[in-house]
Amino acid sequence: CFGDTLQFSSSGLISYAWSPNLNINDTSISNPLVYPINDIQYYLFGTDNNNCSNTDTIEITVNDLPIISISNDTSICFGDTAQLTANGGISFLWLNSDSINNVNINNPVIWPSQNSIYEVIVSGSNNCFDTAEISIQVFNLPSVNAGLDQNICYGDTAQLSASGALNYNWTPNNNISSSSNPNIDAWPLDTTQYILTGTDLNQCSKSDTVFVYIWNLPNA
């Protein structure tokens, strides 16, 4: 395969002369290393103890490596998944076996918990292989805080305050002054659990909850 190295072996001679002097580490020894980049013929001119000479030929065919195409480097939020893709061969082996559903397919699903590099070995039909890698950046989730649970009397208003993210969404969207502002007023008619979902600059989201408990008014 392209990029591989071969070692020749010859014996029974007192002198050796390999030709051409191209991608070979030594032309005058019996077992040189060669690393051709194209199809080539090497010739050995050898002489024995009787000063008789002869010639032999070795032909080397250099097979191409697979041409790999892979999905782009990407980023995910902690806890999310991503699908990797590699093409250009007939078999695949992903070397990072952590948080991956199958290391032997071309399009596995991954869910790393930290920044990771996934390297894949792609083999072609001629048994030559090459490698490629995809970098995954993992963003932490925002530290979303909906505040402490509150107790109010029926008909009163509670002030709810969000922190830890860039954008917010309050649910349920009933009896509240805004569903998207970080600081809102809430006047539920019954005890209600409000769910706050916060999203940061990396488009990662996390939720927190806060209860507003309603105290009944005394009987007049």
Rosetta blueprint (number, residue, H / E / L):
1 C L
2 F L
3 G L
4 D L
5 T L
6 L E
7 Q E
8 F L
9 S L
10 S L
11 S L
12 G L
13 L L
14 I L
15 S E
16 Y E
17 A E
18 W E
19 S E
20 P L
21 N L
22 L L
23 N L
24 I E
25 N L
26 D L
27 T L
28 S L
29 I L
30 S L
31 N L
32 P L
33 L E
34 V E
35 Y L
36 P L
37 I L
38 N L
39 D L
40 I E
41 Q E
42 Y E
43 Y E
44 L E
45 F E
46 G E
47 T E
48 D L
49 N L
50 N L
51 N L
52 C L
53 S E
54 N E
55 T E
56 D E
57 T E
58 I E
59 E E
60 I E
61 T L
62 V L
63 N L
64 D L
65 L L
66 P L
67 I L
68 I L
69 S E
70 I E
71 S L
72 N L
73 D L
74 T E
75 S E
76 I E
77 C E
78 F L
79 G L
80 D L
81 T L
82 A E
83 Q E
84 L L
85 T L
86 A E
87 N E
88 G L
89 G L
90 I L
91 S E
92 F E
93 L E
94 W E
95 L L
96 N L
97 S L
98 D L
99 S L
100 I E
101 N L
102 N L
103 V L
104 N L
105 I L
106 N L
107 N L
108 P L
109 V E
110 I E
111 W L
112 P L
113 S L
114 Q L
115 N L
116 S E
117 I E
118 Y E
119 E E
120 V E
121 I E
122 V E
123 S E
124 G L
125 S L
126 N L
127 N L
128 C L
129 F E
130 D E
131 T E
132 A E
133 E E
134 I E
135 S E
136 I E
137 Q E
138 V E
139 F E
140 N L
141 L L
142 P L
143 S L
144 V L
145 N E
146 A L
147 G L
148 L L
149 D L
150 Q E
151 N E
152 I E
153 C E
154 Y L
155 G L
156 D L
157 T L
158 A E
159 Q E
160 L E
161 S E
162 A L
163 S E
164 G L
165 A L
166 L L
167 N E
168 Y E
169 N E
170 W E
171 T E
172 P L
173 N L
174 N L
175 N L
176 I E
177 S L
178 S L
179 S L
180 S L
181 N L
182 P L
183 N E
184 I E
185 D E
186 A E
187 W L
188 P L
189 L L
190 D L
191 T L
192 T E
193 Q E
194 Y E
195 I E
196 L E
197 T E
198 G E
199 T E
200 D L
201 L L
202 N L
203 Q L
204 C L
205 S E
206 K E
207 S E
208 D E
209 T E
210 V E
211 F E
212 V E
213 Y E
214 I E
215 W E
216 N L
217 L L
218 P L
219 N L
220 A L
